[in-house]
Amino acid sequence: MESSPLSRHFDLRLQELNQQIHSCLKDVRKHLQELEQAAQQPPVAGPVGGQPKDFAQLLKESLQQRTPPPGKDR
């Protein structure tokens, strides 16, 4: 049985989407592990008066230091 060209196109697109989903899930798992590790570490002294930074501050700083993931220009 022969498949149509349109069917082939959808198959390729579905494979591409599947790869993107798996790649994104891998990134999410990695980020969750990093968050778990950061949550287990003792508080870090902040720049003003030695006040410890809260998790939100540390996360914001970390995100600002990261480069944007590929495909973010959509």
VEXDOLUM-898286 format. One record per atom (N, C-alpha, C): residue number from 1; residue in three letters; atom name; y negated, x negated, z negated. Coordinates in nm, 3 decimals, padded with zeros to 5 digits. Layout:
REM residues N
@pos=NUM | code=ALA | site=CA | y=Y | x=X | z=Z;
...
//
This chain:
REM residues 74
@pos=1 | code=MET | site=N | y=00.117 | x=-00.084 | z=00.000;
@pos=1 | code=MET | site=CA | y=00.000 | x=00.000 | z=00.000;
@pos=1 | code=MET | site=C | y=-00.124 | x=-00.088 | z=00.000;
@pos=2 | code=GLU | site=N | y=-00.218 | x=-00.056 | z=00.086;
@pos=2 | code=GLU | site=CA | y=-00.336 | x=-00.138 | z=00.103;
@pos=2 | code=GLU | site=C | y=-00.453 | x=-00.078 | z=00.024;
@pos=3 | code=SER | site=N | y=-00.528 | x=-00.164 | z=-00.043;
@pos=3 | code=SER | site=CA | y=-00.643 | x=-00.115 | z=-00.118;
@pos=3 | code=SER | site=C | y=-00.770 | x=-00.128 | z=-00.032;
@pos=4 | code=SER | site=N | y=-00.866 | x=-00.044 | z=-00.062;
@pos=4 | code=SER | site=CA | y=-00.990 | x=-00.044 | z=00.016;
@pos=4 | code=SER | site=C | y=-01.080 | x=-00.159 | z=-00.028;
@pos=5 | code=PRO | site=N | y=-01.176 | x=-00.199 | z=00.057;
@pos=5 | code=PRO | site=CA | y=-01.271 | x=-00.305 | z=00.019;
@pos=5 | code=PRO | site=C | y=-01.353 | x=-00.265 | z=-00.104;
@pos=6 | code=LEU | site=N | y=-01.381 | x=-00.137 | z=-00.116;
@pos=6 | code=LEU | site=CA | y=-01.457 | x=-00.090 | z=-00.230;
@pos=6 | code=LEU | site=C | y=-01.378 | x=-00.109 | z=-00.359;
@pos=7 | code=SER | site=N | y=-01.248 | x=-00.084 | z=-00.351;
@pos=7 | code=SER | site=CA | y=-01.161 | x=-00.103 | z=-00.466;
@pos=7 | code=SER | site=C | y=-01.159 | x=-00.251 | z=-00.507;
@pos=8 | code=ARG | site=N | y=-01.155 | x=-00.338 | z=-00.411;
@pos=8 | code=ARG | site=CA | y=-01.156 | x=-00.483 | z=-00.438;
@pos=8 | code=ARG | site=C | y=-01.287 | x=-00.523 | z=-00.506;
@pos=9 | code=HIS | site=N | y=-01.397 | x=-00.466 | z=-00.460;
@pos=9 | code=HIS | site=CA | y=-01.528 | x=-00.495 | z=-00.519;
@pos=9 | code=HIS | site=C | y=-01.531 | x=-00.453 | z=-00.666;
@pos=10 | code=PHE | site=N | y=-01.481 | x=-00.333 | z=-00.694;
@pos=10 | code=PHE | site=CA | y=-01.479 | x=-00.285 | z=-00.832;
@pos=10 | code=PHE | site=C | y=-01.389 | x=-00.372 | z=-00.919;
@pos=11 | code=ASP | site=N | y=-01.278 | x=-00.414 | z=-00.864;
@pos=11 | code=ASP | site=CA | y=-01.186 | x=-00.500 | z=-00.938;
@pos=11 | code=ASP | site=C | y=-01.253 | x=-00.632 | z=-00.976;
@pos=12 | code=LEU | site=N | y=-01.323 | x=-00.692 | z=-00.882;
@pos=12 | code=LEU | site=CA | y=-01.395 | x=-00.817 | z=-00.911;
@pos=12 | code=LEU | site=C | y=-01.504 | x=-00.796 | z=-01.015;
@pos=13 | code=ARG | site=N | y=-01.575 | x=-00.687 | z=-01.003;
@pos=13 | code=ARG | site=CA | y=-01.683 | x=-00.658 | z=-01.098;
@pos=13 | code=ARG | site=C | y=-01.627 | x=-00.633 | z=-01.238;
@pos=14 | code=LEU | site=N | y=-01.516 | x=-00.562 | z=-01.246;
@pos=14 | code=LEU | site=CA | y=-01.454 | x=-00.538 | z=-01.376;
@pos=14 | code=LEU | site=C | y=-01.405 | x=-00.668 | z=-01.440;
@pos=15 | code=GLN | site=N | y=-01.350 | x=-00.757 | z=-01.359;
@pos=15 | code=GLN | site=CA | y=-01.306 | x=-00.886 | z=-01.411;
@pos=15 | code=GLN | site=C | y=-01.425 | x=-00.966 | z=-01.463;
@pos=16 | code=GLU | site=N | y=-01.535 | x=-00.962 | z=-01.390;
@pos=16 | code=GLU | site=CA | y=-01.656 | x=-01.033 | z=-01.433;
@pos=16 | code=GLU | site=C | y=-01.709 | x=-00.976 | z=-01.564;
@pos=17 | code=LEU | site=N | y=-01.713 | x=-00.845 | z=-01.575;
@pos=17 | code=LEU | site=CA | y=-01.759 | x=-00.780 | z=-01.698;
@pos=17 | code=LEU | site=C | y=-01.666 | x=-00.813 | z=-01.815;
@pos=18 | code=ASN | site=N | y=-01.537 | x=-00.816 | z=-01.788;
@pos=18 | code=ASN | site=CA | y=-01.439 | x=-00.850 | z=-01.892;
@pos=18 | code=ASN | site=C | y=-01.463 | x=-00.991 | z=-01.945;
@pos=19 | code=GLN | site=N | y=-01.489 | x=-01.085 | z=-01.855;
@pos=19 | code=GLN | site=CA | y=-01.517 | x=-01.222 | z=-01.896;
@pos=19 | code=GLN | site=C | y=-01.646 | x=-01.230 | z=-01.979;
@pos=20 | code=GLN | site=N | y=-01.749 | x=-01.156 | z=-01.938;
@pos=20 | code=GLN | site=CA | y=-01.875 | x=-01.155 | z=-02.011;
@pos=20 | code=GLN | site=C | y=-01.856 | x=-01.097 | z=-02.151;
@pos=21 | code=ILE | site=N | y=-01.780 | x=-00.990 | z=-02.161;
@pos=21 | code=ILE | site=CA | y=-01.754 | x=-00.927 | z=-02.290;
@pos=21 | code=ILE | site=C | y=-01.681 | x=-01.025 | z=-02.382;
@pos=22 | code=HIS | site=N | y=-01.578 | x=-01.090 | z=-02.331;
@pos=22 | code=HIS | site=CA | y=-01.502 | x=-01.185 | z=-02.414;
@pos=22 | code=HIS | site=C | y=-01.589 | x=-01.303 | z=-02.456;
@pos=23 | code=SER | site=N | y=-01.674 | x=-01.349 | z=-02.368;
@pos=23 | code=SER | site=CA | y=-01.764 | x=-01.459 | z=-02.402;
@pos=23 | code=SER | site=C | y=-01.863 | x=-01.417 | z=-02.511;
@pos=24 | code=CYS | site=N | y=-01.918 | x=-01.298 | z=-02.499;
@pos=24 | code=CYS | site=CA | y=-02.012 | x=-01.248 | z=-02.599;
@pos=24 | code=CYS | site=C | y=-01.943 | x=-01.226 | z=-02.734;
@pos=25 | code=LEU | site=N | y=-01.821 | x=-01.174 | z=-02.731;
@pos=25 | code=LEU | site=CA | y=-01.747 | x=-01.154 | z=-02.856;
@pos=25 | code=LEU | site=C | y=-01.717 | x=-01.287 | z=-02.923;
@pos=26 | code=LYS | site=N | y=-01.687 | x=-01.388 | z=-02.844;
@pos=26 | code=LYS | site=CA | y=-01.664 | x=-01.522 | z=-02.899;
@pos=26 | code=LYS | site=C | y=-01.791 | x=-01.572 | z=-02.968;
@pos=27 | code=ASP | site=N | y=-01.907 | x=-01.550 | z=-02.906;
@pos=27 | code=ASP | site=CA | y=-02.034 | x=-01.591 | z=-02.966;
@pos=27 | code=ASP | site=C | y=-02.060 | x=-01.514 | z=-03.095;
@pos=28 | code=VAL | site=N | y=-02.031 | x=-01.385 | z=-03.095;
@pos=28 | code=VAL | site=CA | y=-02.052 | x=-01.303 | z=-03.215;
@pos=28 | code=VAL | site=C | y=-01.965 | x=-01.353 | z=-03.329;
@pos=29 | code=ARG | site=N | y=-01.838 | x=-01.382 | z=-03.299;
@pos=29 | code=ARG | site=CA | y=-01.748 | x=-01.435 | z=-03.403;
@pos=29 | code=ARG | site=C | y=-01.800 | x=-01.567 | z=-03.459;
@pos=30 | code=LYS | site=N | y=-01.851 | x=-01.653 | z=-03.371;
@pos=30 | code=LYS | site=CA | y=-01.905 | x=-01.782 | z=-03.414;
@pos=30 | code=LYS | site=C | y=-02.027 | x=-01.761 | z=-03.504;
@pos=31 | code=HIS | site=N | y=-02.115 | x=-01.669 | z=-03.465;
@pos=31 | code=HIS | site=CA | y=-02.234 | x=-01.643 | z=-03.545;
@pos=31 | code=HIS | site=C | y=-02.199 | x=-01.582 | z=-03.681;
@pos=32 | code=LEU | site=N | y=-02.098 | x=-01.496 | z=-03.683;
@pos=32 | code=LEU | site=CA | y=-02.055 | x=-01.439 | z=-03.810;
@pos=32 | code=LEU | site=C | y=-02.001 | x=-01.547 | z=-03.904;
@pos=33 | code=GLN | site=N | y=-01.925 | x=-01.640 | z=-03.848;
@pos=33 | code=GLN | site=CA | y=-01.874 | x=-01.750 | z=-03.930;
@pos=33 | code=GLN | site=C | y=-01.989 | x=-01.833 | z=-03.985;
@pos=34 | code=GLU | site=N | y=-02.090 | x=-01.859 | z=-03.902;
@pos=34 | code=GLU | site=CA | y=-02.206 | x=-01.936 | z=-03.947;
@pos=34 | code=GLU | site=C | y=-02.282 | x=-01.861 | z=-04.056;
@pos=35 | code=LEU | site=N | y=-02.294 | x=-01.729 | z=-04.042;
@pos=35 | code=LEU | site=CA | y=-02.361 | x=-01.649 | z=-04.145;
@pos=35 | code=LEU | site=C | y=-02.283 | x=-01.651 | z=-04.276;
@pos=36 | code=GLU | site=N | y=-02.150 | x=-01.642 | z=-04.266;
@pos=36 | code=GLU | site=CA | y=-02.069 | x=-01.648 | z=-04.387;
@pos=36 | code=GLU | site=C | y=-02.084 | x=-01.783 | z=-04.457;
@pos=37 | code=GLN | site=N | y=-02.088 | x=-01.891 | z=-04.380;
@pos=37 | code=GLN | site=CA | y=-02.106 | x=-02.024 | z=-04.439;
@pos=37 | code=GLN | site=C | y=-02.243 | x=-02.035 | z=-04.503;
@pos=38 | code=ALA | site=N | y=-02.346 | x=-01.984 | z=-04.436;
@pos=38 | code=ALA | site=CA | y=-02.482 | x=-01.991 | z=-04.490;
@pos=38 | code=ALA | site=C | y=-02.494 | x=-01.909 | z=-04.618;
@pos=39 | code=ALA | site=N | y=-02.427 | x=-01.796 | z=-04.623;
@pos=39 | code=ALA | site=CA | y=-02.435 | x=-01.710 | z=-04.742;
@pos=39 | code=ALA | site=C | y=-02.367 | x=-01.775 | z=-04.862;
@pos=40 | code=GLN | site=N | y=-02.271 | x=-01.864 | z=-04.839;
@pos=40 | code=GLN | site=CA | y=-02.200 | x=-01.929 | z=-04.949;
@pos=40 | code=GLN | site=C | y=-02.273 | x=-02.052 | z=-05.002;
@pos=41 | code=GLN | site=N | y=-02.374 | x=-02.099 | z=-04.929;
@pos=41 | code=GLN | site=CA | y=-02.446 | x=-02.218 | z=-04.971;
@pos=41 | code=GLN | site=C | y=-02.550 | x=-02.182 | z=-05.077;
@pos=42 | code=PRO | site=N | y=-02.583 | x=-02.279 | z=-05.166;
@pos=42 | code=PRO | site=CA | y=-02.685 | x=-02.252 | z=-05.267;
@pos=42 | code=PRO | site=C | y=-02.822 | x=-02.236 | z=-05.201;
@pos=43 | code=PRO | site=N | y=-02.916 | x=-02.167 | z=-05.267;
@pos=43 | code=PRO | site=CA | y=-03.049 | x=-02.146 | z=-05.211;
@pos=43 | code=PRO | site=C | y=-03.120 | x=-02.279 | z=-05.181;
@pos=44 | code=VAL | site=N | y=-03.199 | x=-02.279 | z=-05.074;
@pos=44 | code=VAL | site=CA | y=-03.274 | x=-02.397 | z=-05.033;
@pos=44 | code=VAL | site=C | y=-03.416 | x=-02.383 | z=-05.085;
@pos=45 | code=ALA | site=N | y=-03.470 | x=-02.491 | z=-05.141;
@pos=45 | code=ALA | site=CA | y=-03.607 | x=-02.487 | z=-05.191;
@pos=45 | code=ALA | site=C | y=-03.703 | x=-02.471 | z=-05.075;
@pos=46 | code=GLY | site=N | y=-03.799 | x=-02.382 | z=-05.092;
@pos=46 | code=GLY | site=CA | y=-03.899 | x=-02.356 | z=-04.989;
@pos=46 | code=GLY | site=C | y=-04.014 | x=-02.456 | z=-04.998;
@pos=47 | code=PRO | site=N | y=-04.106 | x=-02.452 | z=-04.901;
@pos=47 | code=PRO | site=CA | y=-04.215 | x=-02.548 | z=-04.897;
@pos=47 | code=PRO | site=C | y=-04.322 | x=-02.523 | z=-05.003;
@pos=48 | code=VAL | site=N | y=-04.336 | x=-02.400 | z=-05.053;
@pos=48 | code=VAL | site=CA | y=-04.444 | x=-02.367 | z=-05.146;
@pos=48 | code=VAL | site=C | y=-04.388 | x=-02.356 | z=-05.287;
@pos=49 | code=GLY | site=N | y=-04.429 | x=-02.446 | z=-05.373;
@pos=49 | code=GLY | site=CA | y=-04.394 | x=-02.437 | z=-05.514;
@pos=49 | code=GLY | site=C | y=-04.245 | x=-02.442 | z=-05.542;
@pos=50 | code=GLY | site=N | y=-04.165 | x=-02.490 | z=-05.450;
@pos=50 | code=GLY | site=CA | y=-04.022 | x=-02.502 | z=-05.474;
@pos=50 | code=GLY | site=C | y=-03.949 | x=-02.369 | z=-05.481;
@pos=51 | code=GLN | site=N | y=-04.012 | x=-02.261 | z=-05.435;
@pos=51 | code=GLN | site=CA | y=-03.946 | x=-02.130 | z=-05.435;
@pos=51 | code=GLN | site=C | y=-03.831 | x=-02.130 | z=-05.336;
@pos=52 | code=PRO | site=N | y=-03.716 | x=-02.081 | z=-05.376;
@pos=52 | code=PRO | site=CA | y=-03.605 | x=-02.077 | z=-05.282;
@pos=52 | code=PRO | site=C | y=-03.632 | x=-01.978 | z=-05.167;
@pos=53 | code=LYS | site=N | y=-03.589 | x=-02.017 | z=-05.048;
@pos=53 | code=LYS | site=CA | y=-03.604 | x=-01.929 | z=-04.933;
@pos=53 | code=LYS | site=C | y=-03.495 | x=-01.822 | z=-04.940;
@pos=54 | code=ASP | site=N | y=-03.530 | x=-01.702 | z=-04.901;
@pos=54 | code=ASP | site=CA | y=-03.427 | x=-01.600 | z=-04.897;
@pos=54 | code=ASP | site=C | y=-03.353 | x=-01.606 | z=-04.763;
@pos=55 | code=PHE | site=N | y=-03.247 | x=-01.531 | z=-04.755;
@pos=55 | code=PHE | site=CA | y=-03.161 | x=-01.537 | z=-04.637;
@pos=55 | code=PHE | site=C | y=-03.237 | x=-01.498 | z=-04.511;
@pos=56 | code=ALA | site=N | y=-03.325 | x=-01.399 | z=-04.520;
@pos=56 | code=ALA | site=CA | y=-03.400 | x=-01.354 | z=-04.403;
@pos=56 | code=ALA | site=C | y=-03.488 | x=-01.467 | z=-04.347;
@pos=57 | code=GLN | site=N | y=-03.551 | x=-01.544 | z=-04.435;
@pos=57 | code=GLN | site=CA | y=-03.634 | x=-01.655 | z=-04.390;
@pos=57 | code=GLN | site=C | y=-03.549 | x=-01.762 | z=-04.321;
@pos=58 | code=LEU | site=N | y=-03.436 | x=-01.795 | z=-04.381;
@pos=58 | code=LEU | site=CA | y=-03.348 | x=-01.895 | z=-04.321;
@pos=58 | code=LEU | site=C | y=-03.296 | x=-01.850 | z=-04.184;
@pos=59 | code=LEU | site=N | y=-03.260 | x=-01.722 | z=-04.175;
@pos=59 | code=LEU | site=CA | y=-03.210 | x=-01.669 | z=-04.048;
@pos=59 | code=LEU | site=C | y=-03.319 | x=-01.672 | z=-03.942;
@pos=60 | code=LYS | site=N | y=-03.440 | x=-01.632 | z=-03.978;
@pos=60 | code=LYS | site=CA | y=-03.551 | x=-01.632 | z=-03.882;
@pos=60 | code=LYS | site=C | y=-03.577 | x=-01.773 | z=-03.831;
@pos=61 | code=GLU | site=N | y=-03.581 | x=-01.871 | z=-03.919;
@pos=61 | code=GLU | site=CA | y=-03.604 | x=-02.009 | z=-03.879;
@pos=61 | code=GLU | site=C | y=-03.491 | x=-02.059 | z=-03.788;
@pos=62 | code=SER | site=N | y=-03.369 | x=-02.024 | z=-03.823;
@pos=62 | code=SER | site=CA | y=-03.255 | x=-02.067 | z=-03.743;
@pos=62 | code=SER | site=C | y=-03.260 | x=-02.007 | z=-03.603;
@pos=63 | code=LEU | site=N | y=-03.295 | x=-01.880 | z=-03.593;
@pos=63 | code=LEU | site=CA | y=-03.304 | x=-01.815 | z=-03.462;
@pos=63 | code=LEU | site=C | y=-03.416 | x=-01.873 | z=-03.378;
@pos=64 | code=GLN | site=N | y=-03.525 | x=-01.913 | z=-03.440;
@pos=64 | code=GLN | site=CA | y=-03.637 | x=-01.973 | z=-03.367;
@pos=64 | code=GLN | site=C | y=-03.600 | x=-02.110 | z=-03.312;
@pos=65 | code=GLN | site=N | y=-03.508 | x=-02.179 | z=-03.377;
@pos=65 | code=GLN | site=CA | y=-03.467 | x=-02.312 | z=-03.333;
@pos=65 | code=GLN | site=C | y=-03.365 | x=-02.307 | z=-03.221;
@pos=66 | code=ARG | site=N | y=-03.297 | x=-02.195 | z=-03.207;
@pos=66 | code=ARG | site=CA | y=-03.192 | x=-02.181 | z=-03.105;
@pos=66 | code=ARG | site=C | y=-03.253 | x=-02.158 | z=-02.968;
@pos=67 | code=THR | site=N | y=-03.183 | x=-02.205 | z=-02.866;
@pos=67 | code=THR | site=CA | y=-03.225 | x=-02.176 | z=-02.729;
@pos=67 | code=THR | site=C | y=-03.171 | x=-02.040 | z=-02.690;
@pos=68 | code=PRO | site=N | y=-03.242 | x=-01.966 | z=-02.604;
@pos=68 | code=PRO | site=CA | y=-03.192 | x=-01.834 | z=-02.566;
@pos=68 | code=PRO | site=C | y=-03.063 | x=-01.845 | z=-02.485;
@pos=69 | code=PRO | site=N | y=-02.971 | x=-01.750 | z=-02.504;
@pos=69 | code=PRO | site=CA | y=-02.844 | x=-01.754 | z=-02.432;
@pos=69 | code=PRO | site=C | y=-02.867 | x=-01.730 | z=-02.282;
@pos=70 | code=PRO | site=N | y=-02.776 | x=-01.779 | z=-02.198;
@pos=70 | code=PRO | site=CA | y=-02.790 | x=-01.754 | z=-02.055;
@pos=70 | code=PRO | site=C | y=-02.782 | x=-01.606 | z=-02.024;
@pos=71 | code=GLY | site=N | y=-02.858 | x=-01.563 | z=-01.922;
@pos=71 | code=GLY | site=CA | y=-02.858 | x=-01.424 | z=-01.885;
@pos=71 | code=GLY | site=C | y=-02.960 | x=-01.342 | z=-01.961;
@pos=72 | code=LYS | site=N | y=-03.043 | x=-01.407 | z=-02.040;
@pos=72 | code=LYS | site=CA | y=-03.143 | x=-01.338 | z=-02.121;
@pos=72 | code=LYS | site=C | y=-03.266 | x=-01.299 | z=-02.038;
@pos=73 | code=ASP | site=N | y=-03.273 | x=-01.346 | z=-01.913;
@pos=73 | code=ASP | site=CA | y=-03.389 | x=-01.321 | z=-01.829;
@pos=73 | code=ASP | site=C | y=-03.383 | x=-01.187 | z=-01.757;
@pos=74 | code=ARG | site=N | y=-03.287 | x=-01.104 | z=-01.789;
@pos=74 | code=ARG | site=CA | y=-03.274 | x=-00.973 | z=-01.723;
@pos=74 | code=ARG | site=C | y=-03.376 | x=-00.875 | z=-01.771;
//
